[in-house]
Amino acid sequence: MRRSESVYLYYFLAALSCWFGIQSLLSGIRYATYVRRETSRAIPDFHPFVSVIAPGRGLEPGLAENVRTLLTQDYPAYEVLFVFDREDDPALKVIEDLSRGFSRISRTIIAGPATDCGQKVHNLRVAVDEIAPQSEVLVFVDTDARPATDWLRKLVAPLADETIGAATGYRWFIPERGSIASQLRGVWNASVASALGSDTAKNFCWGGSTAIRRETFTRLNVSERWRGSISDDFTITRVLKEAKLPIHFTPLCLVASIGNCDFHELIEFTTRQIKITRVYASHLWLPLLLGSALFTITFFGGLILIGFHPRSPAVYIFPLIIFTLGAAKSVIRFRAVSSVLRTSHRDLVAHIFLWPFASLLYLHNAIVAGFSRRLNWRGITYELKSPSEAVIISREP
């Protein structure tokens, strides 16, 4: 292919990338509009007894503060069930010491090692059989999340509408020290957060902040559907969609996940998420692969093209347009989230300038997920055979 033909091919792909960028920007505007509308809406006066289930494994940064927020929720009547696979887990002492200082009902459950599903899913299946008889709503939360004091009230409130299948929030990473890897993790995750919105048919449950009526959970036999699965949230999402029950995204329940990571942890976390997506929502994997590949070719390829044609104004246009569209969406999304969570100007700068590298990271994740279904999650290595079969390869003590 002659050089001129290569340039024209690039222009075609770049124009296509710009069109997708415009569509992405419009979705960001819709997301911000939805957040503003939902956060200004009156909260229903609905507060039945709730069982909050928090599965965990091992110590993690900020655990004590995260647990404290669960025990001090501004909610009339609820219990917290902390679930671990073994009695000598070091996190147990942290939780037990904190629990003694509060009057809130809390219990610790030892689920034992998983055999036919992911450890987190196993913990949840054991815990749901231990909830209080008067409990009407189940809430699932991760121990690396740090919800606001009114999180539980706002998460449960949408279930006042009995036609809603579940209410969900989502995580928002907030780095403590602002390392490049930690900031990039936050930017990478932000694009998933803004995929939620007004379309309840397209929404999905996030296991770190989901509420569902006990009657709905039991009627749909969710616990049995979890058998063999490693992903609690993808599975419950599939069950609700099969039942044609809407999933309500509650922006007020965006949850801060505060901490740092290095580049090894960043790659491990992001690749694990896409491997899980590849197995449990395979229809999302190919668009992710193609979309991130298109962006990488047109943006980073455009920067390389500038080196060959530095005096041609045309080669500067497409990378500039592509970057501007992505940066504009990042600003809109960040400001919408800032109305709910406390964020910093430093984080905004990262979201503006690191988003191209987050897209490049998505391409790496998607490629790796296309060739491997093996992953490590909290010291346990799994092989994902299918959405209903996860094989435990090894387990760290």
FENSUL-V493410 format. One record per residue. RES is the residue in one small letter. SS is DSSP state (2 for helix, 1 for strand, 0 for the rest). PHI is phi in whole degrees, -180 to 180 (NA if undefined). OMEGA is omega as a letter, one per 20 degrees, with the letter a starting at -180 (* if undefined). Layout:
res/ss/phi/omega
RES/SS/PHI/OMEGA
RES/SS/PHI/OMEGA
This chain:
res/ss/phi/omega
m/0/NA/r
r/0/-68/a
r/2/-60/a
s/2/-64/r
e/2/-66/r
s/2/-64/r
v/2/-65/r
y/2/-65/r
l/2/-63/r
y/2/-61/a
y/2/-60/r
f/2/-63/a
l/2/-65/r
a/2/-67/r
a/2/-63/r
l/2/-63/r
s/2/-64/r
c/2/-64/r
w/2/-63/r
f/2/-64/r
g/2/-64/r
i/2/-66/r
q/2/-63/r
s/2/-65/r
l/2/-63/r
l/2/-63/r
s/2/-66/r
g/2/-64/r
i/2/-67/r
r/2/-64/r
y/2/-62/a
a/2/-63/r
t/2/-63/r
y/2/-64/r
v/2/-60/r
r/2/-62/a
r/2/-66/a
e/2/-70/a
t/2/-76/r
s/0/-99/a
r/0/-83/r
a/0/-65/a
i/0/-89/r
p/0/-58/r
d/0/-85/a
f/0/-134/a
h/0/-146/r
p/0/-71/r
f/0/-66/a
v/1/-123/r
s/1/-106/r
v/1/-94/a
i/1/-111/a
a/1/-123/r
p/1/-76/r
g/0/-149/r
r/0/-159/r
g/0/84/r
l/0/-78/r
e/0/-146/a
p/0/-57/r
g/0/78/a
l/2/-59/a
a/2/-60/a
e/2/-69/r
n/2/-63/r
v/2/-65/r
r/2/-58/a
t/2/-66/r
l/2/-71/a
l/2/-86/a
t/0/-124/r
q/0/-70/r
d/0/-82/a
y/0/-149/a
p/0/-60/a
a/0/-147/r
y/1/-159/r
e/1/-124/r
v/1/-122/r
l/1/-112/r
f/1/-94/a
v/1/-122/r
f/1/-131/a
d/0/-89/a
r/0/-145/a
e/0/-74/a
d/0/-96/r
d/0/-62/a
p/0/-63/r
a/2/-72/a
l/2/-60/a
k/2/-64/r
v/2/-60/a
i/2/-68/a
e/2/-65/r
d/2/-64/r
l/2/-69/a
s/2/-62/a
r/0/-66/a
g/0/-90/a
f/0/-131/r
s/0/-85/a
r/0/-60/r
i/1/-67/r
s/1/-145/a
r/1/-137/r
t/1/-113/a
i/1/-119/r
i/1/-102/a
a/0/-86/a
g/0/81/a
p/0/-71/r
a/0/-74/r
t/0/-126/a
d/0/-124/r
c/0/-165/r
g/0/-65/a
q/2/-62/r
k/2/-62/r
v/2/-63/r
h/2/-59/r
n/2/-59/a
l/2/-65/a
r/2/-63/r
v/2/-69/a
a/2/-66/a
v/2/-66/r
d/0/-84/a
e/0/-112/a
i/0/-71/a
a/0/-65/a
p/0/-60/a
q/0/-85/a
s/0/-68/r
e/0/-110/a
v/1/-134/r
l/1/-104/r
v/1/-126/r
f/1/-110/a
v/1/-143/r
d/1/-95/a
t/0/-77/r
d/0/-94/r
a/0/-96/r
r/1/-126/a
p/0/-73/r
a/0/-71/a
t/0/-68/r
d/0/-104/a
w/2/-58/a
l/2/-64/r
r/2/-60/a
k/2/-77/r
l/2/-75/a
v/2/-79/a
a/2/-52/a
p/2/-61/a
l/2/-74/r
a/2/-59/r
d/0/-84/a
e/0/-69/r
t/0/-82/a
i/1/-81/a
g/1/-75/a
a/1/-159/r
a/1/-116/a
t/1/-141/r
g/1/-112/r
y/1/-159/a
r/1/-82/r
w/1/-138/a
f/1/-72/r
i/1/-123/a
p/0/-67/r
e/0/-84/a
r/0/-107/r
g/0/80/r
s/0/-64/a
i/2/-60/a
a/2/-62/a
s/2/-66/r
q/2/-65/a
l/2/-65/r
r/2/-61/r
g/2/-64/r
v/2/-67/r
w/2/-58/a
n/2/-71/a
a/2/-62/a
s/2/-66/r
v/2/-74/a
a/2/-59/a
s/0/-84/r
a/0/-78/r
l/0/-83/a
g/0/175/a
s/0/-77/a
d/0/-81/a
t/0/-65/r
a/0/-74/a
k/0/-99/r
n/0/-67/r
f/0/-138/r
c/0/-84/r
w/0/-108/a
g/0/-62/r
g/0/-87/a
s/1/-168/a
t/1/-135/r
a/1/-123/r
i/1/-145/r
r/1/-62/r
r/2/-60/r
e/2/-63/r
t/2/-66/a
f/2/-59/a
t/2/-72/a
r/2/-62/a
l/0/-87/r
n/0/56/a
v/2/-62/a
s/2/-58/r
e/2/-70/r
r/2/-67/r
w/0/-72/a
r/0/-57/r
g/0/85/a
s/0/-98/r
i/0/-105/a
s/0/-113/r
d/2/-67/a
d/2/-77/r
f/2/-63/a
t/2/-68/a
i/2/-67/r
t/2/-63/r
r/2/-62/a
v/2/-61/a
l/2/-67/r
k/2/-68/r
e/2/-62/r
a/0/-84/a
k/0/58/r
l/0/-104/a
p/1/-71/r
i/1/-111/a
h/1/-94/r
f/1/-86/a
t/1/-110/a
p/1/-58/r
l/1/-64/r
c/1/-107/r
l/1/-63/a
v/1/-116/r
a/1/-74/r
s/1/-118/a
i/1/-99/r
g/0/162/a
n/0/-127/r
c/0/-151/r
d/0/-98/a
f/2/-68/r
h/2/-64/r
e/2/-66/r
l/2/-61/a
i/2/-64/a
e/2/-63/a
f/2/-64/a
t/2/-67/r
t/2/-67/r
r/2/-60/a
q/2/-61/a
i/2/-76/r
k/2/-63/r
i/2/-64/r
t/2/-62/a
r/2/-58/a
v/2/-85/a
y/2/-94/r
a/0/-143/a
s/2/-60/r
h/2/-67/r
l/2/-92/a
w/2/-70/a
l/2/-64/r
p/2/-58/r
l/2/-65/r
l/2/-62/a
l/2/-68/a
g/2/-65/r
s/2/-70/r
a/2/-67/r
l/2/-61/r
f/2/-63/a
t/2/-61/r
i/2/-65/a
t/2/-79/a
f/2/-83/a
f/2/-70/r
g/2/-64/r
g/2/-65/r
l/2/-65/r
i/2/-68/a
l/2/-62/r
i/2/-60/r
g/2/-64/r
f/2/-87/a
h/0/-131/a
p/0/-65/a
r/0/-98/a
s/0/-95/a
p/0/-61/a
a/2/-64/a
v/2/-73/r
y/2/-83/a
i/2/-67/a
f/2/-65/r
p/2/-58/r
l/2/-66/r
i/2/-64/a
i/2/-61/r
f/2/-64/a
t/2/-63/r
l/2/-62/a
g/2/-67/r
a/2/-66/r
a/2/-63/r
k/2/-64/r
s/2/-61/r
v/2/-66/a
i/2/-61/a
r/2/-65/a
f/2/-64/r
r/2/-66/r
a/2/-65/r
v/2/-67/a
s/2/-64/r
s/0/-76/a
v/0/-112/a
l/0/-113/r
r/0/-83/a
t/0/-121/a
s/0/-118/r
h/2/-61/r
r/2/-61/r
d/2/-67/r
l/2/-62/r
v/2/-59/r
a/2/-63/a
h/2/-66/r
i/2/-73/a
f/2/-100/a
l/0/-97/a
w/2/-62/r
p/2/-62/a
f/2/-75/r
a/2/-65/r
s/2/-66/r
l/2/-63/r
l/2/-66/r
y/2/-59/r
l/2/-63/r
h/2/-60/a
n/2/-58/a
a/2/-66/r
i/2/-66/r
v/2/-62/a
a/2/-65/r
g/2/-73/a
f/2/-116/a
s/0/-142/r
r/0/-117/r
r/1/-97/a
l/1/-149/r
n/1/-114/a
w/1/-138/r
r/0/53/r
g/0/85/r
i/1/-118/r
t/1/-99/a
y/1/-118/r
e/1/-116/a
l/1/-89/a
k/1/-76/a
s/1/-165/r
p/0/-60/a
s/0/-116/r
e/1/-146/r
a/1/-119/a
v/1/-102/r
i/1/-82/a
i/1/-87/a
s/1/-155/a
r/1/-142/r
e/0/-75/r
p/0/-69/*
